[in-house]
Amino acid sequence: MTTNAILLISRATRNAREVLDTHAERLRRRAVADEVTVATYESEPVRELKDELERVAADTVYAVPMCAAHSHDTVDGIPAALSYVPGDVHYCEPLGQSPAVTDVLAEKGTSLLPAGDDASLILAGFGSSSKPYHRQTASYHAARLREQSDYAEVLTCYLLQNPTVDCVRYSTTTHHAVVVPLFVTRTEATERRIPDELDLGRGGIEYADPLGTHPRVTDAVHAEVEKQRALAGGAASSASFEAQLTRTQRPVATDGDGGRPR
């Protein structure tokens, strides 16, 4: 009898372990897989997770990066670390473009500032000067929220690309706004950098918490795993961006971390 596991992976940000453990426990109660495990790392996924990943005993492992969008870690370090998993690895997409996440963003925004003709909803992402993933994710949710909510406008801003967080106060056309950070866990960016650049002390802008332990985030994880199960063995699965990453990214042998061949 074959066994399967879900592996939730994240950088060890301020409340990452609490967030991942909460989602893992919900998935266990749903009996989504034979095992649900959590792995966090400080800065080097390969070096820090090697021993832990070698002990994952399931025949099939669905590895879910618990973040909003692909980053250097998710396209390089994490897939390289996954080469140490003994079983068959299905690397999932980050959670960011799940429709369930749109629901969380809307709920967090309206809990602080109800939608209306003089209210704006702003999504704040990390961004990247060279990769499109964060912009694509924020744009996806902004488009859905423009259709589904009654905010006068829905905007996006980023820490590392235009339009920048520090300029968003001057970009809105309304007197009131709420900013929702497009992050799964609390980080230095959500706790200090974004609030500082928004200059929250001036008033006029409410600031929400990250996605965190919201049940709909668990739904997003569940849906991504089920999607990968449905695609398993098919051409779409083997040709996906994530599948290519797990085939091509390997630990660097010169660092003493050469991956085992597959």
C-alpha positions as CSV (number, residue, x, y, z in Angstrom):
1,M,0.0,0.0,0.0
2,T,1.4,3.4,-1.0
3,T,1.5,6.3,1.4
4,N,1.3,10.0,0.8
5,A,2.3,13.1,2.7
6,I,1.8,16.8,2.6
7,L,4.9,18.9,3.4
8,L,4.4,22.6,4.2
9,I,7.6,24.6,3.8
10,S,8.3,28.2,4.8
11,R,11.1,30.5,5.8
12,A,11.2,30.8,9.6
13,T,9.6,34.2,9.8
14,R,8.1,35.6,13.1
15,N,5.1,33.4,13.4
16,A,5.7,30.9,10.6
17,R,5.7,27.8,12.8
18,E,2.4,28.7,14.4
19,V,0.8,29.4,11.1
20,L,2.1,26.2,9.4
21,D,1.2,24.1,12.4
22,T,-2.4,25.4,12.4
23,H,-2.9,24.6,8.7
24,A,-1.2,21.2,9.2
25,E,-3.5,20.3,12.0
26,R,-6.6,21.2,10.0
27,L,-5.4,19.1,7.1
28,R,-4.8,16.2,9.4
29,R,-8.4,16.5,10.7
30,R,-9.6,16.4,7.1
31,A,-7.6,13.2,6.5
32,V,-6.2,14.8,3.3
33,A,-3.1,12.6,3.5
34,D,-1.5,9.9,5.6
35,E,0.9,12.4,7.1
36,V,1.2,16.2,7.2
37,T,4.5,17.7,8.2
38,V,6.0,21.1,8.5
39,A,9.5,22.3,7.7
40,T,11.0,25.8,8.3
41,Y,14.4,27.2,7.6
42,E,16.3,30.4,8.5
43,S,18.2,31.1,5.3
44,E,19.6,28.0,3.5
45,P,16.9,25.4,2.7
46,V,19.4,22.8,1.5
47,R,21.7,22.8,4.4
48,E,19.1,23.3,7.1
49,L,16.4,20.9,5.8
50,K,18.6,18.0,4.3
51,D,18.4,15.7,7.4
52,E,14.7,16.4,8.0
53,L,13.7,15.8,4.4
54,E,15.6,12.6,4.2
55,R,13.4,11.2,7.0
56,V,10.1,11.9,5.1
57,A,9.0,8.3,4.7
58,A,5.9,8.6,2.4
59,D,5.9,7.2,-1.1
60,T,4.4,10.4,-2.5
61,V,5.0,13.8,-1.1
62,Y,3.1,17.0,-2.0
63,A,5.4,19.9,-1.1
64,V,3.6,23.2,-0.7
65,P,5.6,26.5,-0.4
66,M,3.7,28.5,2.1
67,C,4.1,31.9,0.5
68,A,2.2,34.2,-1.8
69,A,4.4,34.0,-4.9
70,H,7.5,32.4,-6.2
71,S,10.8,33.9,-5.0
72,H,14.5,33.0,-5.2
73,D,13.9,30.5,-2.4
74,T,11.0,28.7,-4.1
75,V,12.7,28.5,-7.5
76,D,16.1,27.6,-6.3
77,G,16.7,26.6,-2.7
78,I,13.5,24.7,-1.9
79,P,13.4,22.5,-5.0
80,A,17.1,21.7,-4.5
81,A,16.4,20.7,-1.0
82,L,13.5,18.5,-2.1
83,S,16.0,16.3,-4.0
84,Y,16.7,14.7,-0.6
85,V,13.1,13.5,-0.1
86,P,13.2,9.7,-0.7
87,G,9.7,9.5,-2.2
88,D,8.1,10.8,-5.4
89,V,7.8,14.6,-5.0
90,H,5.1,16.7,-6.4
91,Y,6.1,20.4,-6.0
92,C,3.0,22.6,-5.7
93,E,2.5,26.2,-6.6
94,P,2.6,28.9,-4.0
95,L,-0.8,29.8,-2.5
96,G,-1.0,33.3,-3.9
97,Q,-3.2,32.7,-6.9
98,S,-5.8,30.7,-5.2
99,P,-9.3,32.2,-5.4
100,A,-9.6,31.3,-1.7
101,V,-6.9,33.9,-1.0
102,T,-9.0,36.6,-2.6
103,D,-11.7,35.8,-0.1
104,V,-9.2,36.3,2.8
105,L,-7.9,39.6,1.4
106,A,-11.5,40.9,1.1
107,E,-12.4,39.8,4.6
108,K,-9.3,41.4,6.1
109,G,-9.9,44.6,4.3
110,T,-13.6,45.0,5.1
111,S,-13.1,44.1,8.8
112,L,-11.1,47.4,9.1
113,L,-12.7,49.6,6.4
114,P,-16.0,48.7,4.9
115,A,-16.2,49.1,1.1
116,G,-17.7,52.3,-0.2
117,D,-17.5,55.2,-2.6
118,D,-14.8,56.9,-0.5
119,A,-12.7,53.8,0.4
120,S,-9.8,52.2,-1.3
121,L,-8.4,48.7,-0.9
122,I,-4.7,48.3,-1.4
123,L,-2.7,45.1,-1.7
124,A,0.9,45.4,-0.6
125,G,3.4,42.8,-1.9
126,F,7.1,42.3,-1.7
127,G,7.8,42.6,-5.4
128,S,10.9,41.9,-7.4
129,S,13.0,44.0,-9.7
130,S,13.7,41.1,-12.0
131,K,10.9,38.5,-11.6
132,P,7.2,38.9,-12.4
133,Y,5.7,36.5,-9.8
134,H,4.7,39.0,-7.1
135,R,3.2,41.5,-9.6
136,Q,1.2,38.7,-11.3
137,T,-0.2,37.5,-8.0
138,A,-1.2,40.9,-6.7
139,S,-2.7,41.9,-10.1
140,Y,-4.7,38.7,-10.1
141,H,-6.3,39.4,-6.8
142,A,-6.8,43.1,-7.5
143,A,-8.7,42.3,-10.7
144,R,-11.0,39.9,-8.8
145,L,-11.6,42.3,-6.0
146,R,-12.5,45.1,-8.4
147,E,-15.2,42.8,-9.8
148,Q,-16.4,41.4,-6.5
149,S,-16.1,44.3,-4.0
150,D,-17.7,47.7,-3.7
151,Y,-14.4,49.6,-3.0
152,A,-14.0,52.8,-5.1
153,E,-10.7,51.5,-6.2
154,V,-8.4,48.5,-5.6
155,L,-4.7,49.2,-6.0
156,T,-1.4,47.3,-5.7
157,C,2.0,48.4,-4.4
158,Y,5.3,46.8,-3.6
159,L,8.4,47.1,-1.5
160,L,10.8,46.4,-4.4
161,Q,9.2,47.6,-7.5
162,N,6.8,50.3,-8.8
163,P,4.3,51.4,-7.7
164,T,6.1,51.5,-4.4
165,V,4.5,51.3,-0.9
166,D,5.8,54.7,0.1
167,C,4.0,56.4,-2.8
168,V,0.6,54.7,-2.4
169,R,-0.8,57.3,0.0
170,Y,-0.5,59.8,-2.9
171,S,-1.9,57.4,-5.5
172,T,-5.4,56.9,-4.0
173,T,-8.3,59.1,-5.0
174,T,-10.3,58.5,-1.8
175,H,-10.0,59.9,1.7
176,H,-9.8,56.4,3.4
177,A,-7.8,53.3,2.5
178,V,-7.0,49.9,4.0
179,V,-3.8,48.1,3.1
180,V,-3.7,44.3,3.2
181,P,-0.2,42.7,3.0
182,L,-0.1,39.9,0.5
183,F,2.0,37.7,2.8
184,V,1.2,34.4,4.5
185,T,3.1,35.0,7.7
186,R,4.4,37.9,9.7
187,T,7.8,39.1,8.5
188,E,10.1,42.0,9.0
189,A,8.5,43.4,5.9
190,T,5.0,43.2,7.3
191,E,5.9,44.3,10.8
192,R,8.2,47.2,10.1
193,R,9.0,48.0,6.5
194,I,5.5,48.3,5.1
195,P,4.1,50.2,8.1
196,D,7.0,52.6,8.1
197,E,6.7,53.3,4.4
198,L,3.0,53.9,4.7
199,D,3.6,56.4,7.5
200,L,0.6,55.0,9.4
201,G,1.0,57.6,12.1
202,R,-0.4,60.2,9.7
203,G,-3.8,58.5,9.8
204,G,-6.2,57.8,6.9
205,I,-4.8,54.3,6.2
206,E,-5.8,51.2,8.1
207,Y,-3.4,48.3,8.0
208,A,-4.4,44.6,8.1
209,D,-2.6,41.4,9.2
210,P,-1.1,38.9,6.7
211,L,-3.2,35.9,5.6
212,G,-2.0,33.9,8.6
213,T,-4.1,31.1,10.0
214,H,-7.3,31.9,8.2
215,P,-9.3,28.7,7.4
216,R,-9.6,29.7,3.7
217,V,-5.8,29.5,3.5
218,T,-6.1,25.9,4.6
219,D,-8.6,25.5,1.8
220,A,-6.1,26.9,-0.7
221,V,-3.5,24.3,0.4
222,H,-6.1,21.5,0.2
223,A,-7.2,22.6,-3.3
224,E,-3.6,22.8,-4.6
225,V,-2.8,19.3,-3.3
226,E,-6.0,17.9,-4.9
227,K,-5.1,19.7,-8.2
228,Q,-1.6,18.0,-8.2
229,R,-3.2,14.7,-7.4
230,A,-5.5,15.1,-10.4
231,L,-2.6,16.0,-12.7
232,A,-0.3,13.3,-11.4
233,G,1.3,11.3,-14.2
234,G,-0.2,13.5,-16.9
235,A,1.6,15.7,-19.4
236,A,0.4,18.9,-17.7
237,S,1.9,17.9,-14.4
238,S,5.3,16.9,-15.8
239,A,5.5,20.0,-17.9
240,S,4.6,22.4,-15.1
241,F,7.0,25.1,-14.0
242,E,7.2,23.5,-10.5
243,A,7.9,20.1,-11.9
244,Q,10.7,21.5,-14.0
245,L,12.2,23.0,-10.9
246,T,12.4,19.8,-9.0
247,R,14.0,18.1,-12.0
248,T,16.7,20.7,-12.6
249,Q,17.5,22.3,-9.2
250,R,20.1,20.4,-7.2
251,P,22.4,21.1,-4.3
252,V,25.8,22.3,-5.4
253,A,28.4,19.5,-5.0
254,T,31.2,21.9,-4.3
255,D,29.3,23.0,-1.1
256,G,29.4,19.4,0.2
257,D,25.6,19.2,-0.5
258,G,25.5,17.4,-3.8
259,G,22.0,15.9,-4.3
260,R,21.4,12.2,-4.9
261,P,20.5,11.4,-8.5
262,R,16.9,10.7,-9.3
